[in-house]
Amino acid sequence: MSKVNLFLGAALLLAPVVANAENPVVVELYTSQGCSSCPPADRLLASLATHDNIIALAFHVDYWDYLGWADDFAKPEYSNRQRLYARAWNERSVYTPQMVVQGVHYMVGSRNDEIQRQIMQAEEIAPKVQVTARNEGRGISIRMEALSGATLEADIFLVRFSESETVVIERGENAGRTIDYINIVKSWETLGRWDGNGTATVSVPQAEAGEYVVIIQAPGPGEIYAATKLSH
């Protein structure tokens, strides 16, 4: 059993977990209610979310709020995650809409052909980590297992999201529009860092009711090694 380095946040406890794992592709959309170019990308993400092999997540950023409409889904940490990606890719700026596939491929969020191509390429890569999650009382148990010979240090993230919400936008670039949003990220918690050896189990003793995604990702942020969904 490998060690998990504790971060501020949830308590981590080691315990055995038995569950089946899948290997879906994670697609992140960085979007904003105040961005006039974003609705086509929001609709594309909704379409991608209907596929079982894709985990689609909408991260609403706050850096367009000054345009006259404050996005009530946005949080500074989501904007910061996008900036960390840009730094890792040696990009000087961030923009919306932007999609990120499996933590490594990025493109304008409305470019369906390019996004589909990157998803198909990601599906062809052999999984490096297996992750499973299950409900355990009021909490959640997460189990990770290294599948490759290499040691893959990884951050462990617990993401809570809302499956769908409708917003009437009164001001800003999208004033007068009613827009449906899906898989809106509501909270993002760093549970710890795994050294990538053998197996490890993380227990979150208390978790709010809702829909969750567990993401195992190279520090940076970098490649997403594995992810799984859970209804709690």
Secondary structure, 3 states (H helix, E strand, C coil): CCCEEECCCCCCCCCCCCCCCCCCEEEEEEECCCCCCCHHHHHHHHHHCCCCCEEEEEEECCCCHHHCCCCCCCCHHHHHHHHHHHHHCCCCCCCCCEEEECCCEEEECCCHHHHHHHHHHHHCCCCCEEEEEEEECCEEEEEEEECCCCCCCEEEEEEEEEEEEEEECCCCCCCCCEEEEEEEEEEEEEEEEECCCCEEEEEECCCCCCEEEEEEECCCCCCEEEEEEEEC
